[in-house]
């Protein structure tokens, strides 16, 4: 068998076909193969033609073809036709042969084989597509991109544009060209045709000169708009392009003679300054922009992700007018970057954010992979409110509130070795250098506990989290209730901390008490307490000073009247004496019907406190004392399917006040049906869930914020999130409006 020949357009050949059956017919054919295709990007068409055979018994012809020699995968019975077009051939090599058959069904052997190759589809792009030159001329380069093996050529349409490199190639390549000086006064344009595409060259006329004013510009991190004027003789053309993606030309990207280029500079949300430029008429206009001034910092002393632990960072912007921008920075125990996937994005240690006025934002980890722990630092241009809510399906949900760095602090600790109750504390070094700490375990009277001393060093930006028995392994904490004091040896305030309470039905975090710098308040306000029907309230009062303190704890009902709480004395208040550096724990007994209201502590000196309320069905949570304010913002959510809801308690600190509540979406915009006004009497109190406050608002699967403002006095607030199952009770941040 002879090897097939490649056949090009217009070439014919003769072959003698022998019958493939018993009949001894012979056919003599002249076969012509014509290849046609309209574009390299389209599939090819192959046309075959042959002279008719004079045999009277001839019945027809069969065309065979495939992509391997003498191995044909396709058969076409063309009948008595002596021409046939095969269409739709993809790039590749194809082999063809013909047989003839007579009226008795006898078929000849294959003809000599012919073959042809269909070239691959080709596409082309060039960059840039245009370029401008002054009257002096110059040189330029155009990049050509195409698949390997795809040829292309270039040709200039103007004698003043000369291609200085090879004018053709294949695949990727570059065309270099030169533009001659323009000796005429008028501008001109020409093109270079490259791979069927057009590259346009414009050139100003002789004598064209350009001046731009100003030559530089500067902006704050907020960005803005500006204008550059262009001066040139009439008829002298110019173009303007941006060399930086954060600078956008909004008008005047080209013109002739005198004109203006208007541009916009986007906000710089990074702390670093940056520079960029516009190219105008071949001249450079340089722009400088300051970095975001992140003057505010927040620290969250505990963060966990992986092994089913999920952390959600929930932020609110309390500003009525400014957008809050900043960065969330995740750090491990050694102060190094900690990578985590946030909101299903690629793992990173730094997440930028931008929150509109009175809006909110949520950033959640996936909880996949091995457990990683650390802390969170947040920097922003304005003060923001926030928590890190972390959860585990076996334990529940706890919220880590923002911590203000301190030099010394204290917190309540409790451990029941038999019952499984334990207290831990997470500490974060807000300095960039090492921080040396001393830890003291004391009883409720402020007395030292044997073996209750420890010291440790946390690296710059680092973190440590342990339970009390891990900090003090030699101390007897098998059945212990007291306080833990932490003091830094360095003079600056650098300890961010949160306490963690873990036990049967208990999983919560508690705020710590500031010792140095000490709290300046001798009066504490708590917007909510509850007792009865399974609810109990306990309060840790701490004396951070070196002298004894006398305090009075008072409870008020919704109407602002003093009330007696089961487990406590008469309605004139509970009198509490606290030793220097000591603490006192006051609790209700949980008996009787449910009663709720607000609480207030008045001390003879500086005093601090943490209130905890718990439910046998829902768990335990804690909150620090509230700061009297004329308005605050809280994040809120409600999930119908997950049975989440947000509760809000508001209390007047003295005079009767008119309270306005506005439910807002995550962009800070009011929600239809989400407005309510009410009046609180002096020392009055209100506590309701979101769906009770706004029955006409669509709060199904809702996330947003709630702003609360007061007229005629000040208020304090407490917000909780409840999932109506054990371990799903937690507090939410209350942040003063700005």
C-alpha positions, 0 to 999 in steps of 0.5 A, a space after each residue: 500500500 502506498 503512503 498517502 500524499 498531502 493534497 493542496 488546492 487545485 491538485 488532481 490525481 488518477 487512481 485505479 480502484 479494484 473491486 472489493 467483492 467477487 466482481 472484477 470491475 475496474 474503475 478509473 477515477 480522476 480525484 481532485 481535492 479542494 480545501 477551503 475555509 473562510 477564517 482561521 477561527 472557523 472550522 475548515 471545509 474540504 471539497 473532493 471532485 472526481 470524473 464520472 466513470 463510463 461503466 454501465 454497471 456503476 452504481 455510486 461512490 463511497 467517501 472514507 476519512 479519519 484522523 489516522 492513515 488507512 484507519 477511517 472512522 467516517 463513511 459517506 455514501 455520496 451516491 452518483 455524485 462526483 463531488 462532495 464537501 466535508 465541512 466542520 473539520 476541527 484543527 488536525 490532520 485528516 486522511 481521505 480515500 474513495 471506493 466505487 460500487 456497482 449495481 450488484 453491491 460489489 465495492 472496489 478497494 480503497 483509492 490512493 490515500 490523500 491527506 491534509 492538515 487543518 491549521 489551529 484557530 488563531 486569535 490576536 490582541 495588541 497592547 496598547 491600541 493607541 499612542 500619542 506623540 508630540 511634533 518631535 516624534 519618537 519611538 514606541 512598542 506594540 505587544 502582539 499576543 496570539 497562540 503558538 504557531 499563529 502567524 501575523 504581519 504588520 504594515 504601516 499605512 503612513 510613510 512617517 511611521 516606520 516599523 523598525 523590527 521584523 514586520 511579522 512573526 508568530 505567537 507572542 511578539 513585539 513591533 517596534 516603530 519610529 515616528 518622524 518629526 512633524 514639520 507641518 503645523 497640523 496634527 496627523 494620525 496614522 495606523 499600523 495594521 497588525 494581525 488584522 487589528 489597528 494600532 492608531 498613532 496620533 501626532 501633534 503638529 510642529 511647534 506644539 508645546 504643552 503646559 499643565 497646571 498644577 504639576 502636582 496634587 495632594 489628598 487626604 486619605 478620604 480622597 476627592 476630586 481635582 482638575 488639571 488645566 492643559 494649555 497648547 496652541 490651537 490645533 495641538 491635540 493631547 490625551 490624558 491617561 491614568 497610571 494608577 487604578 485609584 485615580 480615575 479620569 472623569 472628564 477631559 481624557 483628550 482634546 486640542 488647544 486649551 482644556 481641562 482634565 478632571 479626575 477623582 481619587 478614591 479613599 485610601 483605606 490602608 495606613 501607608 501613603 501612596 503616590 500616583 500619576 496622570 500622563 497628560 500631553 506627554 507630561 506627568 501630573 503627580 498625585 500624593 495621598 496620605 494613608 488612613 489615619 487609624 487613630 483608634 485601636 480595639 483589642 479582643 483578647 481571645 480568638 479561635 478557629 478550627 476544630 469546629 470553633 467558629 469566631 464571628 467578629 461583629 462591628 458597629 459604626 456609632 458615627 452619625 456622619 463618618 464612614 468607619 474604615 480600618 483593618 482587622 488583624 489576627 495575631 497568634 500567641 507569639 505575636 505573629 500573623 495568624 491566617 484564617 478564612 474570613 467570610 469564605 475568602 482566601 485565608 489571610 491575617 488582615 481584613 479591611 473593612 468599611 462601615 457606613 454611618 450607623 451601619 454594621 459588618 460581620 466577619 465569620 471564620 469557617 471553623 475548619 481544619 486544626 484549632 488555632 487560637 490568638 487575639 484580634 487587634 482592630 484599627 480604625 479612623 473612628 471609634 467602633 464598637 464590636 465583639 468577637 463571638 466564638 462558638 462550639 457546637 458542644 459548648 455554646 456561644 460566648 462573646 469576647 468584648 473589646 478590651 482597653 489596655 490596662 496596667 493592672 486588672 482583676 477578675 472574679 474566679 471560681 473553680 469546682 474541681 468535682 463539678 467541672 466549673 472553672 475560670 480562665 483568663 485570656 491576656 493580650 500584650 498590646 505592646 510591640 515589645 515583651 511584657 512581664 506580668 505578675 499574677 496574684 490569686 486572692 480570696 474575696 477578702 483580698 487575702 493572698 492564697 498560698 502558692 497563688 503567685 505566678 509570673 510570665 512574659 508575653 512577647 510583643 503582640 502575643 497572647 496567652 489563655 489558661 484556666 486558674 488551675 493552670 496558672 497556679 498548679 500548686 494552689 488549692 483551687 479544688 473548691 475556690 471562689 475569689 479574685 485574680 489580679 494581674 499587674 504589668 511590671 512595665 509602666 505603660 498600660 498594655 494588658 488587654 484581657 477577658 475572663 472565661 467561665 466554663 462549667 455545666 450549662 455555663 460558657 461565657 466571657 466576663 469583662 475584667 475590672 480595671 485597677 490601674 488606671 483605676 475607674 473614676 466612678 463611684 456609681 455603677 449602672 446596670 440596665 438589667 437584672 432578672 430573678 425568678 422563674 429560673 433566672 438569677 442575677 449575681 454581681 461582683 463588686 470590686 474595690 481596686 483601691 488601697 482603702 476600704 469601701 462602703 457601697 449600697 446596691 439598689 434595685 428599681 422596677 420598670 416604673 423606677 420605684 425601689 424594689 426588694 429582690 428575693 435573697 436580698 434585704 429591704 428596698 432601701 438597698 443592700 449595704 456592702 463593705 469591701 476590703 482594699 483590693 477585695 471583692 464582694 459577690 451578691 446574688 439573688 436566689 432565683 425564687 418566685 415569679 420572674 421580676 426584672 428591672 435595673 440596678 445601681 451601686 453607689 460607693 464611698 469611693 471608686 468601685 467597679 463591678 460585673 453583673 452576671 445573669 443566668 438561666 437554668 435553660 439558657 446558660 450564663 452571661 455577664 456584662 460590665 456597668 453601663 456608661 450614662 449616655 444620650 444615645 447608643 448603638 447595638 448590633 441586632 439579629 433575628 433568625 427564624 429558623 435558628 430561633 435567634 433573637 436579640 433582647 434590649 434593656 434600657 434604663 433611665 439613670 435619673 430623670 424621666 426621659 423620652 426614648 426613641 428607637 430606630 431599627 436599621 439595616 447593615 448600611 445604617 438605613 432605617 427599616 420600614 416599621 422599625 421606629 418606636 418612641 416611649 417614655 421612661 420614668 425617672 430610674 425607669 426600665 424597659 426590656 423587650 425582644 426585637 420582634 416585640 419592639 417592632 411587630 410591624 417590621 420584617 425582621 425575619 432572618 434580619 441583621 443590622 443595628 438598633 440606635 437608641 436616643 434619649 431626650 431629657 436625661 441619660 440612659 444605659 443599655 444592655 443587649 443580649 442574644 438568645 437562641 433559646 437553648 442551653 449555652 446560647 445566651 450572650 451579651 452584645 456591645 453597647 457603644 455610645 453614639 458619636 
